[in-house]
Amino acid sequence: MIKTPMVSVIMSVYNDEENVANSIKSILNQTYLNYEFIIMDDGSTDETWEIMKSFQTNSNKIKLLKNKKNIGLTRSLNKLLAESQGNFIARQDSDDFSLRGRIESQISFIKKFNLHGCSTRSIDKDKYKFVPRISHKIPPLITSKIQNPFIHGSLIIEKQCIDKIGGYNTDFYYSQDYKLTSDLLNQGYKIKILNEIYYVSNFKDNISTNHKSEQSKFAKKVRRENLFRKKLF
């Protein structure tokens, strides 16, 4: 029997009692079986922790961590990376969900690439209906003219590549995903985005929606860095 690589699915949650159960179920329902699911409660004050604990009772795949106070997504993700044992890191956001064959489909193509994503659909924040959101073609270098083409939660990344760049940059409280993928691409790592839709992103009430100006500020910083690097080389 061919041994499949271990995948560490990491998710940080803060006060998301409304969505976290569906998000967890979408990972536990995956067709790919060689994975661990590490979830961080980032100092929630609602019922998030209790909901997470109820799932851990019935699944040996789940490992729960808890911050005593809210420290933010960037630092929480780095703590999750430190706990992970997998060859690959799969992201999942607590207000989104993955369709059943997501991990298996992405892993089947991962050998030729260091990063792998899939096309996504979004839940419209006003009508709460599915709307298409297909990831763009990836440029060789992200510049000031290109918006972030990556859906953070849809990514699976080779662990050794993340380790090489030192994980998520803690100077980026927001747009940490943009910074991470930019750093990886600038190291020469290869990325592939599947055309098939395997991830559903909820834009009704997420960080990008609620902190749009802060996200934009940090994203512009990434693009300025890339433009400077392009001039140097």
JOLIN-V754234 format. One record per residue. N is the residue number from 0. NEAR is the number of other C-alpha atoms within 12 Angstrom. Layout:
n = (N & N)
near = (NEAR & NEAR)
This chain:
n = (0 & 1 & 2 & 3 & 4 & 5 & 6 & 7 & 8 & 9 & 10 & 11 & 12 & 13 & 14 & 15 & 16 & 17 & 18 & 19 & 20 & 21 & 22 & 23 & 24 & 25 & 26 & 27 & 28 & 29 & 30 & 31 & 32 & 33 & 34 & 35 & 36 & 37 & 38 & 39 & 40 & 41 & 42 & 43 & 44 & 45 & 46 & 47 & 48 & 49 & 50 & 51 & 52 & 53 & 54 & 55 & 56 & 57 & 58 & 59 & 60 & 61 & 62 & 63 & 64 & 65 & 66 & 67 & 68 & 69 & 70 & 71 & 72 & 73 & 74 & 75 & 76 & 77 & 78 & 79 & 80 & 81 & 82 & 83 & 84 & 85 & 86 & 87 & 88 & 89 & 90 & 91 & 92 & 93 & 94 & 95 & 96 & 97 & 98 & 99 & 100 & 101 & 102 & 103 & 104 & 105 & 106 & 107 & 108 & 109 & 110 & 111 & 112 & 113 & 114 & 115 & 116 & 117 & 118 & 119 & 120 & 121 & 122 & 123 & 124 & 125 & 126 & 127 & 128 & 129 & 130 & 131 & 132 & 133 & 134 & 135 & 136 & 137 & 138 & 139 & 140 & 141 & 142 & 143 & 144 & 145 & 146 & 147 & 148 & 149 & 150 & 151 & 152 & 153 & 154 & 155 & 156 & 157 & 158 & 159 & 160 & 161 & 162 & 163 & 164 & 165 & 166 & 167 & 168 & 169 & 170 & 171 & 172 & 173 & 174 & 175 & 176 & 177 & 178 & 179 & 180 & 181 & 182 & 183 & 184 & 185 & 186 & 187 & 188 & 189 & 190 & 191 & 192 & 193 & 194 & 195 & 196 & 197 & 198 & 199 & 200 & 201 & 202 & 203 & 204 & 205 & 206 & 207 & 208 & 209 & 210 & 211 & 212 & 213 & 214 & 215 & 216 & 217 & 218 & 219 & 220 & 221 & 222 & 223 & 224 & 225 & 226 & 227 & 228 & 229 & 230 & 231 & 232)
near = (3 & 4 & 7 & 19 & 25 & 27 & 35 & 37 & 50 & 47 & 46 & 45 & 46 & 35 & 28 & 33 & 23 & 22 & 27 & 37 & 29 & 26 & 40 & 44 & 29 & 30 & 45 & 33 & 23 & 28 & 19 & 26 & 25 & 25 & 33 & 36 & 42 & 42 & 45 & 45 & 40 & 32 & 24 & 27 & 19 & 18 & 21 & 32 & 30 & 21 & 28 & 40 & 24 & 19 & 26 & 24 & 14 & 14 & 21 & 18 & 27 & 28 & 30 & 35 & 30 & 28 & 25 & 16 & 16 & 20 & 23 & 30 & 35 & 30 & 26 & 35 & 42 & 30 & 28 & 37 & 39 & 23 & 24 & 35 & 25 & 27 & 28 & 36 & 46 & 45 & 43 & 43 & 41 & 42 & 36 & 39 & 36 & 42 & 33 & 24 & 24 & 40 & 45 & 29 & 29 & 43 & 37 & 20 & 23 & 31 & 21 & 16 & 26 & 31 & 40 & 41 & 46 & 43 & 34 & 36 & 30 & 31 & 24 & 20 & 17 & 13 & 12 & 15 & 16 & 20 & 19 & 20 & 25 & 25 & 30 & 21 & 21 & 24 & 22 & 20 & 34 & 35 & 28 & 20 & 16 & 23 & 24 & 32 & 31 & 38 & 38 & 39 & 39 & 43 & 45 & 44 & 46 & 40 & 33 & 22 & 30 & 34 & 22 & 15 & 23 & 19 & 32 & 34 & 29 & 23 & 18 & 26 & 26 & 32 & 37 & 37 & 38 & 39 & 37 & 38 & 44 & 41 & 32 & 34 & 28 & 26 & 19 & 17 & 26 & 28 & 35 & 33 & 34 & 32 & 22 & 23 & 31 & 37 & 44 & 38 & 42 & 38 & 30 & 23 & 24 & 25 & 29 & 27 & 18 & 15 & 17 & 17 & 15 & 19 & 26 & 25 & 20 & 27 & 34 & 26 & 25 & 36 & 28 & 22 & 23 & 28 & 21 & 16 & 18 & 16 & 11 & 8 & 9)
